[in-house]
Amino acid sequence: MARNIIVTGGAGYIGSHVCVELLSGGDNVLIVDDFSNSHPEAVERVKAITDRDATCLHADLARFEDRERIFAAVDAFAPDAAIHLAGLKAVGESVAEPQRYYHVNLNSALTLIAALKRAGAKKLVFSSSATVYGDLNPNPVDENGRLGPTNPYGRTKFMIEQVLRDVARAADWGVVSLRYFNPVGAHSSGQIGEDPNDIPNNLFPYIAQVAVGRREKLSVFGNDYPTPDGTGVRDYIHVVDLARGHVSALGYLDKAPTGVEDINLGAGRGYSVLEAIAAFKRASNRDIPYEFAPRRDGDIAEIVADASKAKNLIGWRAEKSLDDMCADHWRWQSQNPNGYAES
Ligand code: UFG
């Protein structure tokens, strides 16, 4: 049966892919997005890919003046559940502007919780992050790993997980916090993908902009880590696999409506920066000039998921390879060299 699902941040990189999976599966979607780091064109493209309509509310969940409008739209939509992705996400920026990060990320979550309460919905999937683990655990990291985020962005994720735990207990909600590892890639249509506002912070969008000629060369941050080739190792996960993980989490909440679960979404295998560059070079058939640079503040040598809980509890596992991630990321970048800007 079709469900009514709110997707906050539904115009963003991960949100747009989540909306495609929900709409393709027959669910109805209400997007709440302030377009601060996303583009209305992404919503149009989601509609084109799925041949379905999503309702879209342009509003800022962290803005007091927008609350009543959000409450009214949520009431009218009569949601069965929400997927909460809206928030600020740049680690470096969060160190420079911690107050803004706490304000936006915490207030957005609290407003959504209030809206769901009013509307009588009790199911929530939260976009958390592997960053909640910090650097405290041997790899692969499972959900019982020690938590120790090392920057304000990560601490907002950690705090919201705690808030949701308390709300779930007090009000018999069902909550799944999905701890993402490193989402990359794009929809296979090449129509939606990651479109960073400014100079990309993350490896894949940076590599893609070098490959397409928008930037001269990549800096590889550190080649003296205790990893096989000295560069950082991460668990990259295709954004379409990640999006499907949200649908699996909703399916789980349909069957087990109360309680809280933290679930890693990763592929369970790590690749170094040099391996990622080599794979992207193969996929794009372009040169990716790079130079070694000092380690980036706050980076860790390696983090890889133990993804067995996702498989056992919600029946999900990552299916796409690193080559798929690179091929799809490249298709998006080469078809949209300036992102959504010229649309
Ligand atoms: N890297 C480079 N050059 C770049 C960018 C990144 O060498 O220009 C390296 C990093 O040092 C790291 C790897 O590529 O070894 C991956 O870096 P990303 O910035 O792509 O990803 P992170 O692992 O640092 O960060 C991601 C998310 C964060 C989240 C974090 C949790 O982007 O939101 O995972 O571990 F908090």
Residues whose N, C-alpha, C, O or C-beta is under 5 A from the ligand:
A	BS01	UFG	K89 S129 A130 T131 F181 N201 N202 L203 F204 Y206 S219 V220 F221 G232 V233 R234 V273 R296 D299 I300
